[in-house]
Amino acid sequence: MANNTTVTEFILLGLSQNPRVQSILFLIFLAIYITSWLGNLTIITIVIFKPQLHTPMYFFLANLAVMDISDSTVTSIKMLWDLITHTNTISYNWCIAQVFFFHFIGGALTFFLVVMAVERYIAIYKPLQYLLIMHQGVCVGLVTGAWLGGFAHSIVQVALILQLHFCGPNILDHFFCDISQIVKLSCTDTYMTEILFVLLVIKIKTHMLEGRHKALSTCAAQIIVISIYFGPSMFTYNQLFKVFPGEKFVAVMYSLITPVMNPIIYTLRNAEMKNAIRKLKRKIWSPRRISYSSCCSNFSSEFLKCRRCI
């Protein structure tokens, strides 16, 4: 506490200190990030342009794809930049911004998975009342509520961090700024702050468990998504009072791998989505084949006319 200097930037150790390994990791995670964008963007495009998919389930699925793209972007852009440039510093303000958006989107995704589980529960157990319950206003309200819940969850955590003073160590053994490690670098007594963080995590987990119990009796895709996303993240944030060595590798699962898995899980297991993708592909390629064939037939007929004239 005698040291009154203020930390203006943090050093991220990343996944490796070896430049050659960093180059390999850059190619791997760039491929993962591009795959995540392509997969989720495909879902969004198909849901928008296919009228038969304008139902509550696919409306929620498209919004999940938007959240997955946003979630992976928050951590991937900075990590990819550090891997290719070998510069692992991040300013204090950008670090706080990354914490805010990471937990904003992650919190919204948490609430949204509960919403999707409830939607499937209603579709299966109350099919005759489904369209009356899940009308457009309710769907938009649930999505908005999930985003507002994520915002409230994140703004409280950022407010707690902004009260802390950082005057000494500034090294984070991670590839992005996260609360569990930032709190440990503070010069302030963080006992009560960590207690509040744990209470927030417990509250989020309670909502998640309620949705999971309903999802267990609906569809396997929900269970897979919830397990992949919440398993590693619960393991991380239940350890708020200590930083464990494998934390950043666990974070790779829920921050980078999950956004890639969701499109695969929801498209490969969904017949309507696969049929929509096939129809869209035929629609894209068939006009070119028709125009080419008509062009050839016109050319042949004109050529024959010329020969007759000769």
C-alpha positions as CSV (number, residue, x, y, z in Angstrom):
1,M,0.0,0.0,0.0
2,A,3.0,2.3,0.4
3,N,3.5,2.2,-3.4
4,N,1.2,4.8,-4.9
5,T,2.0,4.1,-8.5
6,T,-0.9,3.3,-10.7
7,V,-0.9,0.5,-13.3
8,T,-1.7,1.8,-16.8
9,E,-1.3,-1.5,-18.7
10,F,-1.3,-5.2,-18.1
11,I,0.9,-7.9,-19.6
12,L,-0.8,-11.0,-21.0
13,L,1.4,-14.1,-21.0
14,G,-0.9,-15.8,-23.5
15,L,-0.9,-19.5,-24.3
16,S,2.8,-19.7,-25.1
17,Q,6.0,-17.6,-25.0
18,N,7.6,-19.4,-27.9
19,P,7.4,-17.3,-31.2
20,R,7.2,-20.5,-33.3
21,V,4.4,-22.0,-31.2
22,Q,2.7,-18.6,-31.3
23,S,2.7,-18.7,-35.1
24,I,1.2,-22.2,-35.1
25,L,-1.4,-21.1,-32.6
26,F,-2.3,-18.1,-34.7
27,L,-3.1,-20.3,-37.7
28,I,-5.1,-22.7,-35.6
29,F,-7.2,-20.0,-33.8
30,L,-7.6,-18.0,-37.0
31,A,-9.1,-21.0,-38.6
32,I,-11.4,-21.6,-35.6
33,Y,-12.5,-17.9,-35.6
34,I,-13.2,-17.9,-39.4
35,T,-15.2,-21.2,-39.0
36,S,-17.2,-19.7,-36.2
37,W,-18.1,-16.7,-38.3
38,L,-19.0,-18.7,-41.4
39,G,-21.1,-21.2,-39.4
40,N,-23.0,-18.7,-37.4
41,L,-23.4,-16.3,-40.3
42,T,-24.9,-19.2,-42.4
43,I,-27.5,-19.8,-39.7
44,I,-28.4,-16.1,-39.5
45,T,-28.7,-15.8,-43.3
46,I,-30.8,-19.0,-43.7
47,V,-33.2,-18.0,-40.9
48,I,-33.7,-14.5,-42.4
49,F,-34.2,-15.6,-46.0
50,K,-36.2,-18.8,-45.5
51,P,-39.9,-18.0,-44.6
52,Q,-40.5,-21.5,-43.4
53,L,-37.9,-20.9,-40.6
54,H,-39.7,-17.8,-39.3
55,T,-40.7,-19.6,-36.1
56,P,-39.8,-18.9,-32.5
57,M,-37.2,-21.7,-32.3
58,Y,-35.2,-20.5,-35.3
59,F,-35.6,-16.9,-34.2
60,F,-33.8,-17.8,-31.0
61,L,-31.3,-19.9,-32.9
62,A,-30.4,-16.9,-35.1
63,N,-30.0,-14.7,-32.0
64,L,-27.8,-17.4,-30.4
65,A,-25.6,-17.2,-33.5
66,V,-25.3,-13.4,-33.1
67,M,-24.2,-13.9,-29.5
68,D,-21.7,-16.6,-30.5
69,I,-20.1,-14.3,-33.1
70,S,-19.9,-11.5,-30.5
71,D,-18.6,-13.8,-27.8
72,S,-15.7,-15.2,-29.8
73,T,-14.8,-11.7,-31.2
74,V,-14.3,-10.2,-27.8
75,T,-11.4,-12.6,-27.0
76,S,-10.2,-13.7,-30.4
77,I,-9.3,-10.4,-32.0
78,K,-6.8,-9.4,-29.2
79,M,-5.4,-12.9,-28.9
80,L,-4.8,-13.2,-32.7
81,W,-3.2,-9.8,-32.7
82,D,-0.8,-10.7,-29.9
83,L,0.1,-14.0,-31.5
84,I,1.0,-12.5,-34.8
85,T,2.7,-9.3,-33.5
86,H,4.2,-10.9,-30.3
87,T,3.1,-7.9,-28.3
88,N,1.3,-9.0,-25.2
89,T,0.3,-5.7,-23.5
90,I,-3.1,-4.2,-23.1
91,S,-4.0,-0.8,-21.6
92,Y,-6.0,-0.6,-18.4
93,N,-9.0,1.0,-20.1
94,W,-9.0,-1.7,-22.9
95,C,-8.7,-4.4,-20.2
96,I,-11.7,-3.1,-18.3
97,A,-13.6,-2.8,-21.6
98,Q,-12.8,-6.4,-22.5
99,V,-14.0,-7.6,-19.1
100,F,-17.2,-5.6,-19.6
101,F,-18.0,-7.0,-23.1
102,F,-16.9,-10.5,-22.2
103,H,-19.3,-10.8,-19.2
104,F,-22.0,-8.7,-20.9
105,I,-22.2,-11.2,-23.8
106,G,-21.5,-14.2,-21.6
107,G,-24.2,-13.2,-19.1
108,A,-26.7,-12.6,-21.9
109,L,-25.8,-16.0,-23.4
110,T,-26.4,-17.6,-20.0
111,F,-29.9,-16.1,-19.7
112,F,-30.6,-16.8,-23.4
113,L,-29.8,-20.5,-23.0
114,V,-32.4,-20.7,-20.2
115,V,-34.9,-18.9,-22.5
116,M,-34.2,-21.5,-25.3
117,A,-34.7,-24.3,-22.8
118,V,-38.0,-22.9,-21.7
119,E,-39.1,-22.4,-25.3
120,R,-38.5,-26.1,-26.1
121,Y,-40.3,-27.1,-22.9
122,I,-43.4,-25.2,-24.0
123,A,-43.2,-26.6,-27.5
124,I,-43.2,-30.2,-26.2
125,Y,-45.5,-30.0,-23.2
126,K,-47.9,-27.4,-24.4
127,P,-48.0,-27.8,-28.2
128,L,-51.6,-26.5,-28.7
129,Q,-50.8,-23.3,-26.8
130,Y,-47.3,-22.9,-28.2
131,L,-48.1,-20.2,-30.8
132,L,-50.3,-18.3,-28.4
133,I,-47.6,-18.2,-25.7
134,M,-44.5,-17.7,-27.9
135,H,-45.8,-14.9,-30.1
136,Q,-43.5,-12.3,-31.7
137,G,-43.8,-9.8,-28.8
138,V,-42.9,-12.5,-26.2
139,C,-39.9,-13.7,-28.3
140,V,-38.5,-10.2,-28.8
141,G,-39.1,-9.4,-25.1
142,L,-37.2,-12.6,-24.0
143,V,-34.2,-11.8,-26.2
144,T,-34.2,-8.2,-24.9
145,G,-34.5,-9.4,-21.4
146,A,-31.5,-11.7,-21.9
147,W,-29.3,-8.8,-23.2
148,L,-30.5,-6.6,-20.3
149,G,-29.7,-9.3,-17.8
150,G,-26.2,-9.7,-19.3
151,F,-25.7,-5.9,-19.1
152,A,-26.8,-5.8,-15.5
153,H,-24.5,-8.7,-14.6
154,S,-21.5,-7.2,-16.3
155,I,-21.9,-3.6,-15.2
156,V,-22.0,-4.7,-11.5
157,Q,-18.8,-6.6,-11.9
158,V,-17.0,-3.8,-13.7
159,A,-18.2,-1.3,-11.0
160,L,-16.6,-3.5,-8.4
161,I,-13.3,-3.7,-10.3
162,L,-13.2,0.1,-10.8
163,Q,-13.1,0.5,-7.0
164,L,-9.9,-1.5,-6.8
165,H,-6.4,0.1,-6.9
166,F,-3.6,-1.5,-8.9
167,C,-0.1,-0.4,-7.9
168,G,2.2,-3.3,-8.3
169,P,2.3,-6.5,-10.4
170,N,0.6,-6.2,-13.8
171,I,1.2,-9.7,-15.3
172,L,-1.9,-11.8,-16.2
173,D,-1.2,-15.5,-16.9
174,H,-4.0,-15.5,-19.5
175,F,-4.8,-14.6,-23.1
176,F,-7.5,-12.0,-22.2
177,C,-8.4,-9.9,-19.2
178,D,-10.7,-11.7,-16.8
179,I,-11.9,-11.0,-13.3
180,S,-10.4,-13.9,-11.5
181,Q,-6.8,-12.8,-12.3
182,I,-7.3,-9.0,-12.3
183,V,-8.7,-9.0,-8.7
184,K,-5.6,-10.8,-7.5
185,L,-3.3,-8.0,-8.8
186,S,-5.1,-5.3,-6.8
187,C,-3.4,-3.6,-3.9
188,T,-6.7,-3.3,-2.1
189,D,-8.2,-5.8,0.2
190,T,-10.4,-7.8,-2.1
191,Y,-12.1,-10.2,0.3
192,M,-15.5,-8.6,0.2
193,T,-15.2,-8.0,-3.6
194,E,-14.6,-11.7,-4.2
195,I,-17.5,-12.6,-1.9
196,L,-19.7,-10.4,-4.1
197,F,-18.3,-12.0,-7.3
198,V,-19.1,-15.5,-5.9
199,L,-22.7,-14.4,-5.0
200,L,-23.2,-13.1,-8.6
201,V,-21.9,-16.4,-10.0
202,I,-24.2,-18.4,-7.7
203,K,-27.1,-16.3,-8.8
204,I,-26.4,-16.9,-12.5
205,K,-25.8,-20.6,-11.9
206,T,-29.2,-20.9,-10.2
207,H,-31.0,-19.5,-13.2
208,M,-28.9,-21.8,-15.4
209,L,-29.8,-24.9,-13.4
210,E,-33.5,-24.1,-13.6
211,G,-33.3,-24.0,-17.3
212,R,-31.2,-27.1,-17.5
213,H,-33.7,-29.2,-15.6
214,K,-36.3,-28.2,-18.2
215,A,-33.9,-28.8,-21.1
216,L,-33.1,-32.3,-19.9
217,S,-36.5,-33.4,-20.9
218,T,-36.6,-31.7,-24.3
219,C,-33.7,-32.1,-26.7
220,A,-30.2,-33.5,-26.7
221,A,-28.8,-30.4,-28.5
222,Q,-29.7,-28.2,-25.6
223,I,-27.9,-30.5,-23.2
224,I,-24.7,-30.6,-25.3
225,V,-24.6,-26.8,-25.6
226,I,-25.2,-26.2,-21.9
227,S,-22.6,-28.8,-21.0
228,I,-19.9,-27.4,-23.3
229,Y,-20.5,-23.8,-22.3
230,F,-21.3,-24.1,-18.6
231,G,-19.0,-27.0,-17.6
232,P,-15.6,-25.1,-18.2
233,S,-17.0,-21.7,-17.1
234,M,-18.4,-23.0,-13.9
235,F,-15.1,-24.7,-13.2
236,T,-13.3,-21.4,-13.7
237,Y,-15.6,-19.1,-11.8
238,N,-16.1,-21.4,-8.8
239,Q,-12.4,-20.9,-8.1
240,L,-12.5,-17.1,-7.7
241,F,-10.4,-17.2,-4.6
242,K,-7.4,-18.7,-6.3
243,V,-5.8,-18.7,-9.8
244,F,-5.1,-22.2,-11.1
245,P,-2.5,-23.0,-13.9
246,G,-4.9,-24.5,-16.4
247,E,-7.4,-21.6,-16.3
248,K,-6.5,-20.1,-19.6
249,F,-6.7,-23.5,-21.4
250,V,-10.2,-24.1,-19.9
251,A,-11.2,-20.6,-21.1
252,V,-10.3,-21.6,-24.6
253,M,-13.2,-24.1,-24.5
254,Y,-16.0,-21.8,-23.5
255,S,-14.8,-18.6,-25.2
256,L,-13.5,-20.0,-28.6
257,I,-14.6,-23.5,-29.1
258,T,-18.2,-23.2,-28.1
259,P,-19.1,-20.6,-30.7
260,V,-17.8,-23.1,-33.4
261,M,-19.7,-26.0,-31.9
262,N,-23.1,-24.4,-31.7
263,P,-23.6,-24.2,-35.5
264,I,-22.5,-27.8,-35.9
265,I,-24.7,-29.1,-33.2
266,Y,-27.8,-27.2,-34.3
267,T,-27.4,-27.8,-38.0
268,L,-26.2,-31.4,-38.2
269,R,-29.0,-32.5,-35.8
270,N,-31.7,-30.4,-37.5
271,A,-33.4,-31.8,-40.7
272,E,-35.1,-28.5,-41.5
273,M,-31.9,-26.5,-41.3
274,K,-30.1,-29.0,-43.5
275,N,-32.8,-28.9,-46.1
276,A,-32.8,-25.1,-46.0
277,I,-29.0,-25.1,-46.6
278,R,-29.4,-27.5,-49.6
279,K,-32.2,-25.4,-51.1
280,L,-30.1,-22.2,-50.6
281,K,-27.1,-23.8,-52.3
282,R,-29.3,-24.9,-55.3
283,K,-30.8,-21.5,-55.5
284,I,-27.3,-19.9,-55.7
285,W,-25.9,-22.3,-58.3
286,S,-28.9,-23.1,-60.5
287,P,-29.3,-19.6,-62.1
288,R,-25.8,-19.9,-63.4
289,R,-26.4,-23.3,-65.0
290,I,-29.7,-22.1,-66.6
291,S,-28.1,-19.0,-68.1
292,Y,-25.2,-21.1,-69.4
293,S,-27.4,-23.7,-71.0
294,S,-29.7,-21.1,-72.5
295,C,-26.7,-19.2,-73.9
296,C,-25.4,-22.4,-75.5
297,S,-28.8,-23.2,-77.1
298,N,-29.1,-19.7,-78.4
299,F,-25.7,-19.8,-79.9
300,S,-26.4,-23.2,-81.5
301,S,-29.7,-22.0,-83.1
302,E,-28.1,-18.9,-84.4
303,F,-25.2,-20.9,-85.8
304,L,-27.6,-23.2,-87.7
305,K,-29.5,-20.3,-89.1
306,C,-26.2,-18.9,-90.5
307,R,-25.4,-22.2,-92.1
308,R,-28.8,-22.4,-93.8
309,C,-28.2,-18.9,-95.2
310,I,-24.8,-19.9,-96.5
